[in-house]
Amino acid sequence: MKIKKILSASLVLCMSLSLAACTGETSANANSASTEATSSATISESSDVSNDISTASVAVESQDTTYSPVTIKNMDNDLVFESAPEKVVVLSYDTAEILAALGLEDKVIGLAEADSSIDDVLPEYRDNVSKMPLIEGLSNGVPSLETVLAMNPDFVYGASYSFMEQNAGNASDYLDSGINVYGSTGTYSDVPTIEDTYTDIENLGKIFGVEDRAQALVSDFKSRVDAITSNTDPNSKLTVFVYDSEEDAPYTAGGTSLENELIELAGGTNIYKDLDSDFTSVAWEDVIAKNPDVILINKYGDENDVQKKIEFLKNMPELADVTAVKEGRFVSASMLAIFPSLQNVNVIEDLNKSLDEWK
């Protein structure tokens, strides 16, 4: 199954200059995405973040004389940074997107596409991410250890499962070579939460000496989520079934998945929130018995994947009386959005909007 394949403590930056006097340029590149209303709602890949939060690139102080060493705990490793990384390899678009949001795209010497594409990146960061050199000739979108080492990076960033022998090599292989590696916290937490995403942004801010930028992003995300949760009526939540893949026995999100929390924060209730699993197979008979109000479809690739899944669900006679199918309440989210990434907040906001419309 596709989803199984998918599936740097303080830095003190002593700066006497204000961010506006940094030596780099601040660039703005904002593109708002409009969503066309159809019979099925689609989680948008745009954000309402203000230009100074969502689109500006931040100049990074390049003089190590202002950098204080920092130690970050990650994947049970103590990562010591004597200076900010200058040659970075990122192993997926979601990690590339975070670095672009922090104004660090010029530090990236190689980007592995993994199972996503540039089209999955938020519009406001797409141009800067597209400037990152792609690593060519990959197997399943993942580079080998030898390929990465040949690039001579000083920092490698990806999901924790990227650092496995059969993927980009074990973390120890890099650490033994003097290369720090960072795995997204939410990809190795027993029960990932959106706080893990905030932790990654804050840690990267410390590692690269852009703490102000990182804190601004996190503060904005928290306020956007708070605006939703503070206005959610716990007694009027719609139930949500996550349809990931498979036709005979649907693959869905359980209670220990990040997607489960995103649904809860959006004001919905995952019908499989009590399952002690992140993703697992269930029976259609059980889905029918739970009668979900909404079906959230995990999108692989483009919208064709979503439409094919909707047609399958609509044409399955056994689901004819399920509320979500009968009322045409389908919504989708890309894989970048349901795993630790900048897009987690977008999922919460857009799913909340759909849930409110359907109450």
C-alpha positions as CSV (number, residue, x, y, z in Angstrom):
1,M,0.0,0.0,0.0
2,K,1.3,3.4,-0.9
3,I,0.8,4.9,2.5
4,K,3.0,2.3,4.1
5,K,5.8,3.4,1.8
6,I,5.3,7.0,2.7
7,L,5.0,6.1,6.2
8,S,19.2,19.8,15.8
9,A,18.4,22.4,22.9
10,S,18.6,25.8,22.6
11,L,20.3,28.1,20.0
12,V,21.0,31.6,21.1
13,L,21.4,33.8,18.1
14,C,23.3,36.9,19.3
15,M,22.2,39.5,16.8
16,S,22.6,43.2,17.3
17,L,21.0,44.0,14.0
18,S,17.3,43.8,13.4
19,L,15.9,41.4,10.9
20,A,15.2,44.2,8.5
21,A,18.9,45.1,8.4
22,C,20.1,41.5,7.5
23,T,22.3,41.4,4.4
24,G,20.0,39.2,2.4
25,E,17.0,40.2,0.4
26,T,13.5,39.8,1.5
27,S,11.4,38.5,-1.3
28,A,7.7,38.2,-1.6
29,N,6.0,35.8,-3.7
30,A,2.4,35.4,-2.8
31,N,-0.2,33.6,-4.9
32,S,-3.6,32.9,-3.5
33,A,-5.4,29.8,-4.7
34,S,-9.1,30.0,-5.3
35,T,-11.2,26.9,-4.9
36,E,-14.0,26.2,-7.3
37,A,-17.2,25.0,-5.6
38,T,-18.2,21.5,-6.8
39,S,-20.3,18.7,-5.5
40,S,-17.3,17.5,-3.5
41,A,-15.2,19.9,-1.4
42,T,-11.4,19.8,-1.8
43,I,-8.9,20.7,0.9
44,S,-7.2,23.7,-0.6
45,E,-3.4,24.2,-0.9
46,S,-3.6,27.9,-0.2
47,S,-3.3,29.8,3.0
48,D,-4.7,33.0,4.5
49,V,-1.4,33.8,6.2
50,S,-0.5,37.5,5.8
51,N,2.3,38.3,3.3
52,D,4.8,39.0,6.0
53,I,4.2,35.6,7.5
54,S,3.6,33.4,4.5
55,T,5.6,34.7,1.6
56,A,8.6,36.6,2.7
57,S,12.0,35.0,2.5
58,V,14.3,35.8,5.4
59,A,18.0,36.6,5.2
60,V,20.1,34.2,7.1
61,E,23.1,35.6,9.0
62,S,26.2,34.0,7.3
63,Q,28.9,35.0,9.8
64,D,29.6,32.2,12.2
65,T,30.9,34.8,14.7
66,T,27.3,35.4,15.6
67,Y,26.4,31.7,15.9
68,S,26.4,30.0,19.2
69,P,26.7,26.1,19.2
70,V,23.4,24.4,19.6
71,T,22.5,20.8,20.5
72,I,19.2,19.3,19.4
73,K,17.8,15.9,20.4
74,N,16.3,14.1,17.5
75,M,15.6,10.4,16.8
76,D,17.5,9.5,20.0
77,N,20.6,11.3,18.7
78,D,22.3,14.5,20.2
79,L,23.0,16.6,17.2
80,V,25.6,19.3,17.8
81,F,25.9,22.3,15.4
82,E,28.9,24.5,15.6
83,S,27.7,26.6,12.7
84,A,24.5,26.8,10.6
85,P,24.4,24.1,7.8
86,E,25.3,25.4,4.4
87,K,24.9,22.3,2.2
88,V,21.5,20.7,2.8
89,V,19.8,17.7,1.3
90,V,16.1,17.3,1.8
91,L,14.3,14.0,1.2
92,S,10.8,15.2,0.4
93,Y,8.8,18.2,-0.7
94,D,7.2,18.7,2.8
95,T,10.7,19.3,4.3
96,A,11.7,21.5,1.4
97,E,8.6,23.5,1.9
98,I,9.4,24.2,5.6
99,L,13.0,25.4,4.6
100,A,11.5,27.6,2.0
101,A,9.2,29.2,4.5
102,L,12.2,29.9,6.7
103,G,14.0,31.6,3.8
104,L,16.6,28.8,3.5
105,E,16.1,27.6,-0.1
106,D,19.6,28.7,-1.1
107,K,21.1,26.3,1.4
108,V,19.6,23.3,-0.4
109,I,21.9,21.4,-2.8
110,G,19.6,18.5,-3.4
111,L,15.9,17.6,-3.2
112,A,14.4,14.2,-3.5
113,E,10.8,14.2,-4.7
114,A,9.7,11.0,-2.7
115,D,6.1,10.3,-3.6
116,S,5.0,13.9,-4.2
117,S,5.6,16.6,-6.8
118,I,6.1,20.4,-7.0
119,D,2.3,20.8,-7.6
120,D,1.7,19.6,-4.0
121,V,3.7,22.5,-2.6
122,L,1.8,25.5,-1.3
123,P,1.6,28.2,-4.1
124,E,3.4,30.8,-2.0
125,Y,6.5,28.6,-1.7
126,R,6.4,26.8,-5.0
127,D,8.8,29.2,-6.8
128,N,11.4,29.0,-4.1
129,V,11.1,25.2,-3.8
130,S,11.4,24.8,-7.6
131,K,14.8,26.5,-7.4
132,M,16.1,23.6,-5.3
133,P,18.2,21.2,-7.5
134,L,16.4,17.9,-8.0
135,I,18.3,14.6,-7.3
136,E,17.9,12.6,-10.5
137,G,17.7,8.9,-11.1
138,L,16.0,7.9,-7.9
139,S,14.3,4.6,-7.0
140,N,10.8,5.3,-5.7
141,G,11.8,8.9,-5.3
142,V,14.4,8.1,-2.6
143,P,18.2,8.5,-3.1
144,S,20.6,5.9,-1.9
145,L,23.1,6.5,0.9
146,E,25.9,6.6,-1.7
147,T,24.1,9.2,-3.8
148,V,23.6,11.5,-0.8
149,L,27.1,11.1,0.5
150,A,28.6,11.9,-2.9
151,M,26.9,15.3,-2.7
152,N,29.0,16.0,0.4
153,P,26.2,17.6,2.5
154,D,26.5,18.9,6.0
155,F,22.8,18.3,6.9
156,V,20.2,15.9,5.7
157,Y,16.5,16.4,6.5
158,G,13.6,14.1,5.9
159,A,11.0,11.8,7.5
160,S,12.4,9.4,10.0
161,Y,11.6,6.4,7.8
162,S,13.8,8.0,5.1
163,F,16.7,7.0,7.3
164,M,16.5,3.3,6.8
165,E,18.9,1.0,5.1
166,Q,16.6,0.3,2.3
167,N,15.9,4.0,1.7
168,A,18.5,6.7,2.1
169,G,20.6,4.8,4.6
170,N,20.6,4.7,8.4
171,A,21.0,7.8,10.4
172,S,24.2,6.3,11.9
173,D,25.7,6.0,8.5
174,Y,25.6,9.8,8.2
175,L,26.5,10.6,11.8
176,D,29.6,8.4,11.5
177,S,30.5,10.5,8.5
178,G,30.2,13.7,10.4
179,I,26.9,14.7,8.8
180,N,23.9,15.7,11.0
181,V,20.6,14.2,10.0
182,Y,17.1,15.4,11.2
183,G,14.0,13.3,11.1
184,S,10.6,15.0,11.2
185,T,9.4,14.5,14.8
186,G,5.9,13.5,13.9
187,T,7.1,10.7,11.8
188,Y,8.6,8.8,14.8
189,S,6.4,9.9,17.6
190,D,4.2,7.1,19.0
191,V,1.1,9.4,18.7
192,P,2.0,12.4,16.5
193,T,0.4,15.7,17.0
194,I,0.5,19.1,15.4
195,E,2.9,20.2,18.3
196,D,5.5,17.9,16.6
197,T,5.3,20.1,13.5
198,Y,5.7,23.2,15.6
199,T,8.7,21.6,17.3
200,D,10.4,20.9,13.9
201,I,10.0,24.5,12.8
202,E,11.4,25.8,16.1
203,N,14.3,23.4,16.0
204,L,15.2,24.3,12.4
205,G,15.0,28.0,13.4
206,K,17.6,27.2,16.1
207,I,19.8,25.1,13.8
208,F,19.9,27.7,11.1
209,G,19.9,30.8,13.3
210,V,16.5,32.1,12.1
211,E,14.6,31.7,15.4
212,D,12.5,34.9,14.9
213,R,11.2,33.6,11.6
214,A,10.4,30.2,13.0
215,Q,8.6,31.7,16.0
216,A,6.5,33.9,13.7
217,L,5.4,30.9,11.7
218,V,4.5,28.9,14.7
219,S,2.7,31.7,16.4
220,D,0.6,32.3,13.3
221,F,-0.2,28.6,13.0
222,K,-1.3,28.4,16.6
223,S,-3.5,31.5,16.4
224,R,-5.2,30.1,13.3
225,V,-5.9,26.7,15.0
226,D,-7.1,28.4,18.2
227,A,-9.5,30.5,16.2
228,I,-11.2,27.2,15.1
229,T,-11.1,25.2,18.3
230,S,-12.4,28.1,20.4
231,N,-15.5,28.2,18.2
232,T,-16.2,24.5,17.9
233,D,-19.2,23.1,19.6
234,P,-18.2,19.7,21.0
235,N,-21.8,18.6,20.9
236,S,-22.4,19.0,17.2
237,K,-19.4,17.3,15.6
238,L,-19.9,15.5,12.3
239,T,-18.3,12.0,12.0
240,V,-15.6,11.5,9.4
241,F,-14.3,8.3,7.7
242,V,-10.9,8.5,6.1
243,Y,-10.7,6.6,2.9
244,D,-7.1,6.2,2.0
245,S,-7.0,3.3,-0.5
246,E,-8.0,-0.2,-1.3
247,E,-11.4,-1.5,-2.5
248,D,-11.9,-4.9,-0.9
249,A,-10.9,-3.8,2.6
250,P,-10.6,0.0,3.0
251,Y,-7.4,1.4,4.4
252,T,-8.1,4.1,6.9
253,A,-6.6,6.4,9.6
254,G,-6.8,5.2,13.2
255,G,-6.5,7.0,16.5
256,T,-2.7,7.2,16.7
257,S,-2.4,9.0,13.3
258,L,-1.7,12.7,12.9
259,E,-4.7,12.8,10.5
260,N,-6.9,11.8,13.5
261,E,-5.9,14.9,15.4
262,L,-6.3,17.1,12.4
263,I,-9.9,15.9,12.1
264,E,-10.5,16.6,15.8
265,L,-9.0,20.0,15.6
266,A,-11.2,20.8,12.6
267,G,-14.2,20.0,14.6
268,G,-15.0,16.5,13.4
269,T,-14.8,13.0,14.9
270,N,-12.9,10.2,13.2
271,I,-15.1,7.2,13.3
272,Y,-12.0,5.1,14.0
273,K,-10.5,7.3,16.7
274,D,-10.6,4.4,19.1
275,L,-8.4,2.2,16.9
276,D,-4.9,1.8,18.5
277,S,-3.2,2.2,15.1
278,D,-2.1,4.9,12.7
279,F,-3.4,3.3,9.5
280,T,-5.1,-0.1,9.1
281,S,-7.6,-2.0,7.1
282,V,-11.2,-2.3,8.1
283,A,-14.4,-3.9,6.8
284,W,-16.9,-2.1,4.7
285,E,-19.6,-3.6,6.9
286,D,-18.2,-1.8,9.9
287,V,-18.0,1.5,7.9
288,I,-21.6,1.1,6.9
289,A,-22.6,0.4,10.5
290,K,-20.8,3.6,11.7
291,N,-22.6,5.6,9.0
292,P,-20.1,8.5,8.7
293,D,-21.4,12.0,7.9
294,V,-18.3,12.9,5.8
295,I,-15.7,11.0,3.9
296,L,-12.1,12.4,3.8
297,I,-10.2,11.1,0.9
298,N,-6.4,10.9,1.0
299,K,-5.1,12.1,-2.4
300,Y,-2.2,10.5,-4.2
301,G,-1.0,12.6,-7.1
302,D,-3.6,14.8,-8.8
303,E,-7.4,15.2,-8.6
304,N,-7.9,12.2,-10.8
305,D,-7.1,10.0,-7.9
306,V,-9.8,11.7,-5.8
307,Q,-12.5,11.5,-8.5
308,K,-11.8,7.8,-9.1
309,K,-12.3,7.1,-5.4
310,I,-15.5,9.2,-5.3
311,E,-16.9,7.3,-8.3
312,F,-16.0,4.0,-6.7
313,L,-17.8,4.9,-3.4
314,K,-20.8,6.3,-5.2
315,N,-21.1,3.1,-7.3
316,M,-20.8,0.7,-4.4
317,P,-24.4,-0.4,-3.7
318,E,-23.7,-1.2,-0.1
319,L,-22.8,2.4,0.6
320,A,-25.9,3.9,-1.0
321,D,-27.6,4.7,2.4
322,V,-24.4,5.9,4.1
323,T,-25.0,9.6,4.9
324,A,-21.7,10.9,3.4
325,V,-22.3,9.1,0.1
326,K,-26.0,9.9,0.0
327,E,-25.4,13.6,0.6
328,G,-22.2,13.8,-1.5
329,R,-20.1,14.9,1.4
330,F,-16.6,14.2,0.0
331,V,-13.5,16.2,0.9
332,S,-9.9,15.5,0.1
333,A,-6.4,16.2,1.4
334,S,-3.0,15.6,-0.2
335,M,-0.4,13.3,1.4
336,L,1.8,16.3,2.2
337,A,-1.0,17.8,4.2
338,I,-1.9,14.8,6.4
339,F,1.7,14.1,7.5
340,P,3.9,16.6,9.4
341,S,4.1,19.7,7.3
342,L,3.2,23.4,6.9
343,Q,0.0,22.2,5.4
344,N,-1.4,20.6,8.5
345,V,-3.1,23.9,9.4
346,N,-4.6,24.2,6.0
347,V,-6.3,20.8,6.4
348,I,-7.7,21.9,9.7
349,E,-9.1,25.2,8.3
350,D,-10.5,23.8,5.1
351,L,-12.0,20.7,6.7
352,N,-13.6,22.9,9.4
353,K,-15.1,25.1,6.7
354,S,-16.7,22.1,5.0
355,L,-17.9,20.6,8.3
356,D,-19.6,23.9,9.2
357,E,-21.3,24.0,5.8
358,W,-22.7,20.5,6.2
359,K,-24.0,20.8,9.8
